[in-house]
Amino acid sequence: MTILVTGATGTVGRHLVAQLAVAGHPVRALTRRPTEANLPDGVDVTAGNLTDLDSLVDAFAGVTAAHLITFGDDYAPLKEADRIVDLARRAGIRRVTVLRGDISKGPLEEAVEASGLEWTHLSPVEFMSNTLEWAESIRAEGVVREAFPDAKSALIHEADIAAVAAVALTTDGHAGRDLWLTGPQALTVPERIEQLSQVLGREIRYVELTTDEVVARWRAEGYSDEDIEFFLTMRTNPPEAGYTVLPTVEQVTGRPARTFTDWVRENAAAFQP
């Protein structure tokens, strides 16, 4: 069966395309810039995105399962969620995974649940790849500047999110499940910095910011008041799921979740001067 991956060149999508292709599944990758996709040989790379409904007609044709993301070009919730799901159903898609981006359900999750499709929601906590936000200051100064040193996060490797998606798309038994996904450790910022230092073989200093300082930085980076409120909630009053290690990855895939040290080893070049 052909499996469609939307957001195919994104943080999770690129891993999912590669994992499905290696396992021998026919894969169609939906991306806005197919000539720049740089995806594995044999993958059917198709131009389009979830906010361009015309592009979805061809993208959905001949597809029996699809991995969907919940946002479009501007990272806002999809306004045409009902129409997207209807197009998928009419095209013969039977099974979908939905990569959730918020604690509460958005329009796409609700539309999928009402559609009669076999759906599985993927609800990861913080991505390990968020650590790349520190790369520039680590390369230049050997410093990380962050607030909230006591906040713990059970952050997850993006490849593990993809691995769970691959299983849900290709095997039975996962329909109607909302899978909360974490890594194997709940780590504070100083603990993550310590692991970075150990893997990189160099001292990385932690400079603690105040709440006002980090909010000012987020505003300077262009985040909205709504975004900033969400960030603050996640750091000062996070849901229990955000810092509680769960065995879901191993239960679904049969292998332990990758550690943060694993992620750092794989991405060490990004932090080297």
N, C-alpha and C positions, 0 to 999 in steps of 0.2 A: 504494500500500500504506500502511496505517496503521502509524505508528511510535510505540511507547510509550517515553516518557522517565521513568524513575524518578528520584527526587531532583530533580524538575523545577524547584523554586524554589531549588536550591542554587547554589553558586558556578559549577559547570560546567553543570548542568542548565538553568539559565535561558538561558545562551548557546545551548545546543544546541536548545532549543525554538524560540527566535527564528530561528536559522539555518535549521532545517528548514522552519519556517512560511514564511519569506521565499522559500525555494526552491520552495514550492508543494506540499510533502509534507503529507498529512494527519497530524496529530500528536495523540496523547493524552498528557496530562501527569498523572502520579500524584503527589499531594501530600496531606499530612495535613490541610491547611487550605485547601481550594479557594476559599473566599470571600475569602481574603487573598492569593491567588496572583499577581494582577496580571500575567497572561500575555497574549500577543498575541491579538487578536480571531481567532476561527475555531479556536482550539485547544480540543480536548475535554478539559476539566479534570475529573479524576476523583479522588474521595476514597479514600485508602488508603495503605499503605506495605508494604514487603517483609516486615515481621514480622507482618502481618495477612493470613494466607493466604486468608481468606474474601474479602477485598477484591480479591485478585488474580484471582479467577475472572472477575469483570466487567472488570477492567482489561486482562486478556489477551485477552478475546473480540474476534475480528476483527483482531487484530494480527499482522503478519507479521515485524516486526523490533522489537527492544527494546534500549534502553540501560539497563544495570543498574549499581547501586552495590553495594558489598560490605558495607554495614553497615545496622543498623536504627536505632531510636529512640535507643538509648544509645551509638551509635557502636561497638558490639561486633560482631565477625564474626557473620554470619547463621547461626543454629543450624539452620534448616530449609532449608539451601541445596539439598539433594537434592529436596525437595518443591517448592520454588519452580521449579527447572529442569524438573521433571516436569510441573508445571502449565503452564509455558510451552510445552513440547513438545507436550503434548496439545491445547493451544489452537490449534496450527498455526503458532506462531512458528518461523521457520527460521533467523534470523540475530540474533546478539546482540553488543553490545560490553559489556565489563566494565571499569569504572573502578577500577583497583586502588589500594589505600590503604597497601600495605606492600611490603617488598622480597620477602618470601616469599609463596607462594600461600596463599590462605585457602580455606575450604570452598566458597565460590561459584565461584571460578576452577576448582577441581578438579571440581566437579559439572558445570559447563559443558563442560569438556574431555571428560568421559566421556559426554556426552549425545547426541552425534551432530549437534548444532547447528553451524551455521557461526559460530564465535566469533572475536572479536578482542579481545585484552586491551590496555588503554590504561594505560601505566605512566609517569605524569608525575613529574618531580622536583618540587621546591618550587614552590608556586603564588606568583605575583607578589602575589596578594591577601593573602598573609600579612603584607605590608608594612602593611596597615591596623592591625595591632597597635601600630604606632608612632604612629598618628594622634592619639591623645589628648595624648601628651606633646609632639608637634610643635606642635599647636594651642596648647597652654597655655604651653609653655616654649621651643619651638624646639630640643628636645633629643631624642636617641635614646639609650637606655641598653641596651646589648647586650654580650655576651661574644663571644669567639672572632673577633677582627677579621681573622684571616688565612684563615678558612674561606671557600671559594668555593662558590657555588651557581649552577647553570645554570637558574635559575628561569624558569618558563614562564607566559605569559599564559593565563588560563582559556579565553578565546575560541578560542585555538589548539587546546586540548584538545578543545573542542566541535567545531571544524572537522574535526579528524581523525576524531572519532566520526561526524560526519555523512557523511563520505566512506565510511567502513567500513560504515555501515548501509545506504547507498543504492547502492553500486557493488560489482562483483565484484573478486576478486583479493586480498582481505585476510584471508580465513579462515585460522585456525590461526596467526596472527601475534601476537607480544607486542611492541607498539610502545612503545619507550622514547621519551619526549617531553621535549624541553628547549627553552629559549629560545635566542636567538642569541649570548648572552654568559654567561660564568661570572663572577659578581660577588661581591666581598666586601661586608660590611656598610658599611665606609667608602665604597666605590665607589657603593653604592646611595644612601647619604646624599648624596653629592656630586651625583648625578643629580637627586635630589629637590630639593636646594637650587637647582640650575640652573633646573629647570622652575618651581618655586614662586617663584623670585625673592627668596629670603630665606635667610639663613644658618641652617643647622641644625647644631648641635654634636653630636659623638659623645662619649659618656661610656662608657668601657670598664668592664664589670663583670667581677668574678672569677667563676670557675666556681661557688664556693660561693654567691655572691650571686645568680646566675641560677638555680641549683637552688632556692634559698629562694623566689625569686619564682614559679617553676613550682609549687612545693608550695602556696604561698599561693593560687595560681589554681585549685587543686583537681586538678592532674594526679596520676595514680598513679605509684608507683615504676617500674612497667613503662614508662609513657609517658616518664618522665624519663630512664630508661636509653636508650630509643630516641632521644630528642632529643640526648643527649650523644654517642651513637654517630654520629649524623648530622653532628655538628659537629666531633668530634675524630677520627673514623676513618670517614669517609663512604665508601660504595661509589664506585668510579670513575665510575659512571653519574651520580652526583649532581652532579659538577662538570665533566663532559665534554660539550661542545656537540655535538649530533647534528643531522643534516640531515633528520630524519624528518618534521617538520611540512611542510617544503617538498616533500619527495619525495611525500608522500601528498596534500597539498592543492593543490600547484602554485604556492604563494605563500610568500614568506619568513615565518619566525616573527616575531611582533611583539616589539619591543624593550621593555626596562624603561622607557625614556623614553616610549614610546607609552602604556604602562600608567599612568604617573604623570600624563601629560596628561589621560587619560580620567577619572582619579580625583582630580584636584587639589583639588576642593572639599572632600574629606574631610579634608584637611590644613590648610585655611585657618582662621585664628582666627575 
